[in-house]
């Protein structure tokens, strides 16, 4: 059964372009106007940093930037791939900015971040896929803001995954995130440059290299996936020992991107979240507005507490 709410657009008269699907009330957010938002934006511009908040047109940018939370997008703002869901520019990227690691650490210090999320565009043009820049950013953060916990959201490093993962894990992020994005059946149209099982293997590789690094992955709902397909993704994630699963509503950035097949209700998201928790994830975030880095700091604290409780329970059983 598809995740359908039957909110399709009203048919247009012949010859007219069909109207875009109207967003339901639960997915609408206020335009960002706060002082904190403008201060965060100014800081990003001063340090020549890109954010996925802006590039991916995240609906939570007003709330997050008001709280001075931002997800830094390293390796430039041009991606070498063209996924059907993503609003980031596609083309030939510029050279890597050597000041990016230091500027990221400066931004974290000025914003007083307890937890920072670092992501990137795909850089298939680079010999290491950009892994070295992730390493440099992690090291700069450890040096300048040693108390800040670090979450990274990387691409799949196609063709160079193992050395890339090994180098990044050696740098010691607290959370390693790589999103599966959608169910396997939809990969050819939604994520044509990637492979579902290669992404799963990447996350397995992280755990194999360092079991104490938290792993995280997420999918979008509303692209035409079926309920049992979502359940299978959950099982695949648990088989890969992924700790944290996120689920959020896909929103069409522009008319040229993949269309929204359905707006999944908050109640349906709650149901998916309950099933995921029953399958054994340490942490689950499942709401229409959930994104990879939304409330990431709070979620990390809860996930760490959940692991500590789990380990304490296991120790108690062994000593009984």
C-alpha positions in Angstrom: 0.0 0.0 0.0 1.5 3.3 -1.0 1.9 6.2 1.4 -0.9 8.2 -0.3 -3.1 10.9 1.1 -4.7 11.6 -2.3 -3.9 15.3 -2.3 -3.1 15.4 -6.0 -3.4 18.7 -7.8 -6.7 19.7 -9.4 -6.6 19.0 -13.2 -5.9 22.0 -15.3 -7.8 23.1 -18.4 -6.3 21.7 -21.6 -3.2 23.5 -22.6 -2.4 25.0 -19.2 0.4 23.9 -17.0 -0.9 21.8 -14.0 -0.8 23.6 -10.6 1.8 22.6 -8.1 0.6 20.5 -5.2 -0.5 22.6 -2.3 1.3 22.0 0.9 -0.8 20.9 3.9 -0.9 23.0 7.0 1.5 20.7 8.9 4.4 21.3 6.5 4.2 25.1 6.3 6.8 27.2 8.2 7.2 30.9 8.8 9.6 33.0 6.7 12.9 33.6 8.6 13.1 37.2 9.9 14.7 37.0 13.4 17.8 38.8 14.5 19.5 35.5 15.1 18.8 34.4 11.6 20.4 37.5 10.1 23.4 37.2 12.5 24.0 33.6 11.4 23.7 34.5 7.7 26.2 37.4 8.2 28.7 35.1 9.9 28.5 32.5 7.1 29.1 35.2 4.5 32.1 36.7 6.4 33.8 33.4 6.6 33.0 32.4 3.1 31.2 29.3 4.2 28.3 27.5 2.4 25.5 25.9 4.3 23.2 23.1 3.2 20.4 25.0 5.0 20.5 27.5 2.1 21.7 25.4 -0.8 19.1 22.7 -0.2 16.3 25.2 0.7 15.7 23.6 4.1 12.3 24.5 5.5 13.7 24.7 9.0 16.3 27.4 8.3 14.4 30.1 10.2 14.2 28.1 13.4 17.7 26.7 13.3 19.5 29.9 12.3 17.5 31.8 15.0 19.1 29.4 17.5 22.5 29.9 15.7 22.5 26.3 14.5 23.8 25.8 10.9 25.0 22.8 8.9 28.2 23.8 7.1 28.6 22.4 3.6 32.2 22.0 2.7 34.0 21.4 -0.7 32.1 24.3 -2.4 28.5 24.7 -3.5 28.6 22.8 -6.8 27.9 19.1 -6.9 29.2 16.7 -9.5 26.0 14.7 -9.5 22.4 15.6 -10.3 20.0 13.8 -7.9 16.3 14.3 -8.8 15.4 15.5 -5.3 18.3 17.9 -4.5 18.4 21.7 -5.0 22.2 22.0 -4.9 23.8 23.3 -8.1 25.3 20.7 -10.5 28.4 21.2 -12.6 32.2 21.4 -12.5 33.2 22.5 -9.0 35.9 25.1 -8.2 39.1 24.2 -6.4 38.9 23.3 -2.8 39.2 26.3 -0.4 42.2 25.7 1.9 40.8 28.0 4.5 37.5 26.1 4.8 38.6 23.9 7.8 39.9 26.9 9.8 36.9 29.0 8.9 34.5 26.2 9.9 36.2 26.0 13.3 36.0 29.8 13.8 32.3 29.7 13.0 31.7 26.9 15.5 33.6 28.9 18.2 31.8 32.2 17.5 28.4 30.5 17.5 29.3 28.6 20.7 28.2 25.3 19.2 28.0 22.2 21.5 27.3 20.1 18.4 28.1 20.8 14.8 27.1 19.0 11.6 29.4 19.0 8.5 28.2 17.9 5.1 29.4 18.3 1.6 28.6 18.2 -2.1 29.7 15.1 -4.1 33.2 15.6 -5.5 33.7 12.8 -7.9 36.4 14.9 -9.5 38.7 14.6 -6.6 41.1 11.6 -6.2 39.8 11.0 -2.6 36.2 12.2 -3.2 36.9 15.0 -0.7 37.6 12.8 2.3 40.8 14.7 3.1 38.8 17.9 3.5 36.5 16.2 6.0 39.6 15.1 7.9 41.0 18.6 8.0 37.7 20.1 9.2 37.4 17.5 12.0 41.0 18.2 13.1 40.5 22.0 13.0 37.4 21.6 15.2 39.1 19.4 17.7 41.9 21.9 17.9 39.8 25.1 18.2 36.6 23.8 19.9 37.5 20.6 21.6 34.3 20.3 23.5 32.1 20.5 20.4 30.8 17.1 19.3 31.1 16.5 15.6 28.6 14.9 13.2 29.5 14.5 9.6 27.2 13.7 6.7 29.2 12.4 3.8 28.6 11.4 0.2 29.2 7.8 -0.8 32.8 8.3 -2.1 32.0 6.2 -5.2 34.9 4.0 -6.2 37.0 5.1 -3.3 34.8 4.4 -0.3 37.1 2.2 1.9 40.2 4.5 2.1 37.9 7.5 2.5 36.0 6.0 5.4 39.2 4.8 7.0 40.7 8.2 6.9 37.6 10.0 8.2 37.1 7.4 11.0 40.7 7.9 12.1 40.0 11.6 12.5 37.3 10.6 15.1 33.9 12.1 14.4 31.3 11.4 17.0 28.5 10.7 14.4 28.9 9.4 10.9 25.8 10.0 8.8 25.2 8.9 5.2 21.7 9.0 3.9 20.1 6.2 1.9 17.5 8.9 0.8 14.9 6.5 -0.6 13.9 2.9 -1.1 15.9 0.7 -3.6 13.2 0.6 -6.2 13.3 4.4 -6.7 17.1 4.8 -7.0 17.2 4.8 -10.8 15.0 7.9 -11.0 15.7 9.6 -7.6 19.4 8.9 -6.9 20.7 7.6 -10.3 24.4 8.3 -9.5 24.4 6.1 -6.4 23.7 2.5 -5.4 21.6 1.5 -2.4 23.7 -1.4 -1.2 27.0 0.5 -1.7 25.6 3.1 0.8 24.7 0.4 3.2 28.2 -1.0 2.9 29.7 2.4 3.6 27.9 2.5 7.0 28.9 -1.1 7.7 32.5 -0.1 7.0 32.3 2.7 9.6 31.2 0.3 12.3 33.8 -2.2 11.2 36.5 0.4 11.6 35.3 1.9 14.9 32.2 0.4 16.6 32.0 3.4 19.0 31.3 5.9 16.2 27.5 6.4 16.1 26.1 5.8 12.6 23.1 7.5 11.2 21.0 7.4 8.0 17.7 8.8 6.7 15.1 8.6 4.0 12.6 10.9 2.5 8.9 9.9 2.4 6.4 11.1 -0.2 8.3 10.0 -3.4 5.9 7.1 -4.1 7.5 4.5 -1.8 5.3 1.8 -0.3 4.9 1.0 3.4 6.5 -2.4 3.3 9.5 -0.9 1.3 10.1 1.5 4.2 10.0 -1.4 6.7 12.6 -3.2 4.6 14.9 -0.2 4.6 14.6 -0.2 8.4 15.6 -3.9 8.5 18.5 -3.2 6.1 19.7 -0.4 8.3 19.5 -2.5 11.5 21.4 -5.3 9.7 24.1 -2.7 9.0 24.0 -1.8 12.8 22.9 1.8 12.1 22.1 3.6 15.4 19.9 6.5 14.3 17.2 6.7 11.6 15.6 9.9 10.3 12.4 10.1 8.2 11.1 13.4 6.8 8.7 14.6 4.1 10.2 15.2 0.6 9.5 18.7 -0.7 9.9 19.5 -4.4 12.5 22.4 -4.6 11.6 23.5 -8.1 9.2 22.2 -10.9 12.2 20.5 -12.6 12.8 18.2 -9.6 11.0 15.0 -8.8 7.4 15.7 -7.9 5.8 15.0 -4.5 3.7 11.9 -4.9 2.0 12.3 -1.5 2.1 14.3 1.7 2.5 11.9 4.5 0.5 12.8 7.6 2.1 13.4 11.0 0.1 10.4 12.3 1.8 8.2 9.6 5.2 9.5 10.5 4.5 8.7 14.2 3.6 5.1 13.1 6.8 4.7 11.1 8.8 6.1 14.1 7.2 3.6 16.5 8.0 0.7 14.2 11.6 1.9 13.8 12.1 2.1 17.6 10.7 -1.4 17.9 13.3 -2.6 15.5 16.1 -1.5 17.9 17.4 1.9 16.7 19.0 3.9 19.5 17.4 7.0 18.2 14.6 7.8 15.7 13.4 11.1 14.3 10.2 10.8 12.2 8.2 13.9 11.5 7.2 15.8 8.3 9.9 18.5 8.9 12.6 16.1 10.1 15.9 16.6 8.2 19.3 15.0 8.8 20.6 17.8 11.0 17.4 19.1 12.5 17.7 19.1 16.3 20.9 17.1 15.8 22.5 18.2 19.0 19.6 17.2 21.2 19.2 13.9 19.3 22.9 13.2 19.8 22.6 13.7 23.5 19.6 11.3 23.7 21.3 8.7 21.5 24.4 8.8 23.7 22.3 8.4 26.8 20.4 5.5 25.2 23.7 3.7 24.4 25.0 4.2 27.9 21.8 2.8 29.3 22.0 -0.2 26.9 25.6 -0.9 27.8 24.8 -0.6 31.5 22.0 -3.1 31.2 24.2 -5.6 29.3 26.9 -5.3 32.0 24.3 -5.9 34.7 23.1 -9.1 33.0 26.7 -10.3 32.6 27.4 -9.7 36.3 24.2 -11.2 37.5 
